[in-house]
Amino acid sequence: MYIITDKCLKCGTCAPGCGMTAGCDGHTCYIQCGAHGCHVGAIIESISQYIITENCTDCGECAKVCPNGAIIPGITAIPAI
């Protein structure tokens, strides 16, 4: 899952760029669903920055549109052999 780092300036570019958050600017999700989760969107506004929810599909579109380079791939667990 992608993560949004502290480079986030809350410009709002990432949420409309997300296919899972289509039609939502992230701020609307924050108002309607609260900062701790959204049943629709994968990117929502938090107090200090945007956050990516468990609805993320790892498509990377948000990282492509972020003008600040604030969105990076998260560390995934390496399966035990």
Beta strands, then each sheet from edge to edge (+ up, - down):
strand 1: 2-4
strand 2: 43-45
strand 3: 50-52
strand 4: 71-73
sheet 1: 1+ 4-
sheet 2: 2+ 3-
end
